Amino acid sequence: MSEQATQPEQVRKGLEGVVAGETSISDVDGHRCQLIYRGYHIDELIGRASYEEVGYLLLFGALPTRAQLAEWTTQLESQRAMDPPLTAFLQTLPKAAGPMATLRSLVSLMGVLDPSENDTSLESIKRKAVRTIAVIPTLVAAIGRHRAGQPLLSPTPGVGQAATFLYLLHGKEPTPLQARALDAYFILLADHGFNASTFTARTVTGTQSDYYSAITAAVGSLKGPLHGAANRKAMEMLTEIGSVEQIEHYVQRTLADHKRFMGFGHRVYKGADPRAKHLKEIAKRLGESVGETRWFDISERLQEAVWQAKKLYINVDFYSASLLHYLGIPTELFTTMFACARMVGWSAHVLEQAADNRLIRPLALYIGPRELKFVPLDHRK
Ligand SMILES: CC(C)(COP(=O)(O)OP(=O)(O)OC[C@H]1O[C@@H](n2cnc3c(N)ncnc32)[C@H](O)[C@@H]1OP(=O)(O)O)[C@@H](O)C(=O)NCCC(=O)NCCS
C-alpha cells in the first residue's frame, strides 16, 4: 500500500490517542487516573507486595505463591553478579561518561556476550529477562561507584533488589525505611502501558530482533528529558530554585520564557498521576527521617504554585526527584534508577509482543515535493 493513501485527518502527531495494540500487562486509564498491573490497582499492591512479587506478577501474569516467590528470589539472587567482561568494559570508560549511555552500552554488551543472543524463543527471552532484571541494580550501582572513583562491590544474597542496590551503591546496609522506599519506587515505575521506551522495545521485538536489542533501544528512549530524564531535570529544577522563597520568581520566569516545569503534565492522565501521591508520601517520610525536609517542602510548594499558575498536575517524575535524593542517589544516576524499575515492564512487553507478533509499521503522510526533475551534478546551483 502506498503511504500516500493516508488521509491528512488520520495523522495523529505523536500517535496521540492512537491504540497501537493490545496488552494484558498494565492499564494506564487516563480518564479515571488509575494504573492497573495485571488486574490489580497499584493502590492494592503498594505497601503490601514486594518489588519481587510485583515483578513476578508483571512478567508471569499472576502473583507468586510462597514457593514460586522463593524460587524467583533465588533465581534473581543467583544471577545478580556482573560478568567480568562488563566490569572490565566499565573500567575502561571515563568517570564522566553519562550513566544512561553507559547502561545502554552495558546492556548491548550483554547481548554481544550471550551465545544465545539470537534465540528468540519465548523460553530464551524469559531466561535473558530474568538475568537482566537480576543484574540491573548491580550495573547501575557499579556505574555510580565508577563515576565516584570507588571500588565496585559484589552483591550478597538474602536481600531484595532495592536493598541490594542501596548496599552496592553506598557500601552499607540501608535502613528498613530506605529499603522499603526504594522497593515502592521500583513497584510504582515497573510498568506503564505503551510509554515511549516500552513501545520502542515492542517495535524492535516486532522485527524479530533479539531481546538485548529491544532493551538497549528502550534504554535509549528512556534517556530523553520528555521521558525518563525528567526525574533528573526535576531535581535540577529544585536545586536551581534552592528555597521556597524563590518559587514564585521561578514559576513566573519559566512561564515568561515558555519553558516546561519538569515532572508536570502527562500525555495520558487527564488528572492526577496515580503514582505521584505514593511517591510524595514516601519522599516526605524519607525527608523527615533524615531531618531535612527542604527538598520536599520546595516540591510541595512548587506543586501548588504550578497548579495555581497553569493547572498542571505533577507526574511520576516530580516526587521521584526528592525521593531518590533522600536515598543518597546522585542526581546523574536518577534516570538509570527509572531503568532499574522499568526493566521488568520492558521484559514483560518483549515477551508479550514476541508471543503474538506482528511487525509494527505505521504509515507516514508524505508532505514533501513531488515530480521533481533530475538535475545533473554539474548543473545544480
Ligand atoms: C509529558 C509531556 C511531554 C506530555 O506532553 P504532551 O501530551 O505532548 O502535551 P503538550 O506538549 O501538547 O502540552 C499541552 C499544553 O500543556 C503545556 N504543558 C504540558 N506540560 C507542561 C509542563 N511540564 N510545563 C509547562 N507547560 C506544560 C504545554 O505547554 C501546552 O500548553 P499550550 O497549549 O498552552 O501550549 C509534557 O507534559 C512535558 O513536557 N512534561 C515535562 C517533562 C516530563 O515531566 N516528562 C515526564 C513525563 S511522565
The ligand as a Gaussian input file, in Angstrom:
#p B3LYP/6-31G(d) Opt

LIG

0 1
 C        4.907000      14.785000      29.456000
 C        4.678000      15.760000      28.310000
 C        5.760000      15.550000      27.255000
 C        3.315000      15.468000      27.706000
 O        3.183000      16.380000      26.719000
 P        2.021000      16.435000      25.644000
 O        0.956000      15.459000      25.876000
 O        2.695000      16.356000      24.318000
 O        1.419000      17.850000      25.945000
 P        1.733000      19.126000      25.121000
 O        3.199000      19.265000      24.933000
 O        0.866000      19.078000      23.915000
 O        1.234000      20.275000      26.099000
 C       -0.106000      20.704000      26.221000
 C       -0.122000      22.042000      26.906000
 O        0.309000      21.897000      28.242000
 C        1.511000      22.621000      28.465000
 N        2.399000      21.795000      29.239000
 C        2.420000      20.429000      29.277000
 N        3.354000      20.032000      30.139000
 C        3.933000      21.138000      30.626000
 C        4.962000      21.364000      31.538000
 N        5.581000      20.359000      32.137000
 N        5.299000      22.624000      31.835000
 C        4.680000      23.662000      31.247000
 N        3.686000      23.510000      30.367000
 C        3.322000      22.275000      30.052000
 C        2.092000      22.882000      27.082000
 O        2.903000      23.999000      27.062000
 C        0.838000      23.067000      26.303000
 O        0.314000      24.323000      26.613000
 P       -0.227000      25.283000      25.494000
 O       -1.371000      24.513000      24.877000
 O       -0.611000      26.484000      26.254000
 O        0.920000      25.460000      24.562000
 C        4.723000      17.190000      28.834000
 O        3.735000      17.379000      29.818000
 C        6.085000      17.614000      29.326000
 O        6.927000      18.056000      28.561000
 N        6.346000      17.495000      30.665000
 C        7.620000      17.805000      31.213000
 C        8.540000      16.609000      31.070000
 C        8.129000      15.483000      31.985000
 O        7.849000      15.693000      33.153000
 N        8.135000      14.274000      31.428000
 C        7.820000      13.073000      32.162000
 C        6.523000      12.514000      31.697000
 S        5.996000      11.182000      32.728000

